[in-house]
C-alpha cells in the first residue's frame, strides 16, 4: 500500500501487487475491493489489461474500481490519469490490453467498507435437475439484494446416485444474501446427492 484515504475509501497500490495480496493489505484499513478477480495470482495490472472480472453480475470488474493511475507513456513521459486529468489516456489505462501505449506503475482504487461477514451456501443435485435448479436460481436472483450473487457449476463428481452433479451457490456479504437461501426448500427442490 502506497497510501490510503480512509475518508474517501481510496488506496494507491503498485501495479505489480498481486490480487491475492490485496485483501490482506486492505483488511487492517477496514476496506475491501468490490470485486476481486477469480485468478488471484496475477498482478493488478495484468488483471486490468485482460478485463478480469471476478464473481457477481451486479459488481463491476477491477477496471471499474480504478479512479486514477500513474503511468509512463511510450514517449517516456510520466503522467497521472483520471476522469479529470488526461481523460483521453485514462480510459485506455483501465483496460486497453496489450495494445496500451504505456506502462502503469500505480493504481488508485475506489474501495468499500470491509464486510462484517461473507456468507456462502452450496447445494448439490443430479445433473438431470439442471432446469429445475436454474429456475429456482433465477427466481432467487430476482429477490436477492445487490450485495448477493449466485452461480451454477456443473461438476464431474461421483455421487451416491452415480451421476454428475450441479452445484448452485448463493453468496453475499453482511448476511443479507443468506436470508434468500431459505427459498430452496420452499421451491420444492430436495437435496438428493
C-alpha positions in Angstrom: 0.0 0.0 0.0 1.5 3.3 -1.0 -1.2 5.4 0.7 -4.7 5.2 2.0 -7.5 7.8 2.1 -9.9 6.4 4.6 -12.4 9.3 4.4 -12.9 8.8 0.6 -12.3 5.0 0.6 -9.3 5.1 -1.7 -6.0 3.2 -1.8 -3.0 3.6 -4.0 -1.2 0.3 -4.9 1.8 -0.6 -7.1 0.7 -2.1 -10.4 2.7 -5.3 -9.6 0.7 -6.0 -6.5 -0.8 -9.5 -6.9 -4.6 -9.8 -6.4 -4.3 -12.4 -3.6 -2.3 -9.9 -1.6 -4.8 -7.1 -1.7 -7.4 -8.3 0.9 -4.6 -8.7 3.5 -3.3 -5.2 2.7 -6.8 -3.7 2.9 -8.1 -5.6 6.0 -6.2 -3.5 8.6 -7.7 -0.4 7.0 -11.2 -1.8 7.2 -11.6 -1.6 3.5 -12.3 -4.1 0.7 -12.5 -4.2 -3.1 -16.0 -4.5 -4.6 -14.9 -7.5 -6.7 -11.6 -9.4 -6.9 -10.5 -11.5 -9.9 -11.1 -15.2 -9.6 -7.5 -16.0 -10.8 -5.8 -14.2 -7.9 -2.1 -14.9 -8.6 -1.9 -12.3 -11.3 -0.9 -8.7 -10.8 -3.5 -6.0 -10.7 -2.0 -4.5 -13.9 -2.5 -7.9 -15.7 -6.0 -8.3 -14.3 -6.9 -4.8 -15.5 -5.4 -5.2 -19.0 -7.1 -8.5 -19.6 -10.6 -7.5 -18.3 -10.6 -9.8 -15.3 -14.0 -9.6 -13.7 -14.3 -11.8 -10.7 -17.6 -13.1 -9.4 -21.0 -11.5 -9.3 -23.0 -10.0 -12.1 -24.0 -6.8 -10.2 -20.4 -5.9 -9.5 -18.1 -4.2 -11.9 -14.7 -5.6 -13.0 -11.5 -4.5 -11.5 -11.1 -1.7 -14.1 -14.3 -0.1 -12.8 -12.7 0.3 -9.4 -9.8 2.3 -10.8 -10.2 6.1 -10.2 -6.7 7.1 -11.2 -3.4 5.7 -12.4 0.2 6.8 -12.7 1.9 5.7 -15.9 4.8 6.1 -18.3 3.7 6.7 -21.8 5.6 5.3 -24.9 7.4 8.6 -25.3 8.8 8.3 -21.7 6.6 10.9 -20.1 5.3 10.2 -16.5 1.6 11.0 -16.3 -1.2 10.9 -13.8 -4.5 10.0 -15.4 -8.1 10.1 -14.1 -11.6 11.1 -15.4 -10.5 14.7 -14.9 -6.8 14.6 -15.6 -5.7 13.2 -19.0 -9.1 11.5 -19.5 -8.1 10.5 -23.1 -5.5 8.2 -21.6 -7.5 7.2 -18.5 -9.9 5.0 -20.4 -7.1 3.1 -22.0 -5.2 2.6 -18.7 -8.3 0.9 -17.4 -8.2 -2.0 -19.8 -6.9 -1.4 -23.3 -5.0 -4.7 -23.1 -1.7 -5.4 -24.8 -2.2 -2.5 -27.3 -1.9 0.1 -24.4 0.7 2.7 -25.2 2.3 2.9 -21.8 3.2 1.2 -18.6 1.1 1.7 -15.5 3.2 1.9 -12.3 0.4 2.7 -9.7 -3.4 2.5 -9.4 -5.7 4.4 -7.2 -8.8 2.2 -6.4 -12.2 3.1 -5.0 -13.0 0.7 -2.2 -15.8 -0.2 0.1 -16.1 -0.8 3.9 -14.9 -4.3 4.8 -18.0 -6.6 5.2 -18.6 -8.0 8.6 -19.2 -11.4 7.2 -19.4 -13.2 3.8 -21.9 -16.0 3.6 -21.9 -18.8 1.1 -24.5 -21.6 0.7 -23.9 -24.5 -1.7 -26.2 -27.4 -2.6 -25.7 -30.3 -5.0 -28.2 -32.0 -7.3 -28.1 -34.6 -10.1 -27.3 -33.0 -13.4 -30.7 -34.0 -14.8 -32.3 -31.5 -12.5 -30.5 -28.5 -14.0 -33.6 -26.9 -15.5 -35.4 -27.0 -12.1 -32.3 -25.6 -10.2 -31.9 -22.9 -12.9 -35.5 -21.8 -12.5 -35.0 -21.6 -8.7 -31.8 -19.6 -9.1 -33.5 -17.1 -11.5 -36.4 -16.7 -9.0 -34.0 -16.2 -6.1 -31.9 -13.7 -8.1 -35.0 -11.5 -8.5 -35.2 -11.0 -4.7 -31.5 -11.2 -3.8 -30.0 -7.8 -2.6 -27.4 -6.1 -4.7 -24.6 -7.4 -2.5 -25.6 -11.0 -3.2 -25.0 -13.1 -6.3 -25.2 -16.7 -7.4 -23.8 -19.2 -9.8 -24.4 -22.8 -11.0 -21.5 -25.1 -11.7 -21.6 -28.5 -13.5 -19.3 -31.0 -11.8 -18.0 -34.4 -12.8 -18.1 -35.9 -9.4 -19.1 -39.4 -8.3 -22.2 -39.3 -6.2 -24.3 -41.9 -4.4 -26.7 -41.8 -7.4 -23.7 -42.5 -9.7 -24.0 -39.4 -11.9 -22.6 -35.9 -12.4 -23.9 -33.1 -10.2 -24.7 -29.4 -10.4 -23.8 -27.1 -7.6 -25.9 -23.9 -7.2 -24.3 -21.3 -4.9 -25.6 -18.2 -3.3 -23.1 -15.8 -1.7 -23.1 -12.2 -0.3 -21.8 -10.1 2.5 -23.2 -9.0 5.8 -25.7 -11.9 5.9 -28.3 -10.2 3.7 -28.0 -12.8 0.9 -28.0 -15.7 3.3 -31.7 -15.0 4.1 -32.6 -15.6 0.5 -31.2 -19.2 0.6 -34.2 -20.5 2.6 -36.2 -20.4 -0.6 -34.6 -23.6 -1.8 -36.9 -25.8 0.3 -39.9 -23.6 -0.4 -39.4 -24.1 -4.2 -39.7 -27.9 -3.7 -36.2 -28.9 -4.6 -34.9 -31.6 -2.3 -31.3 -32.4 -1.7 -30.7 -35.9 -3.1 -27.0 -36.2 -3.6 
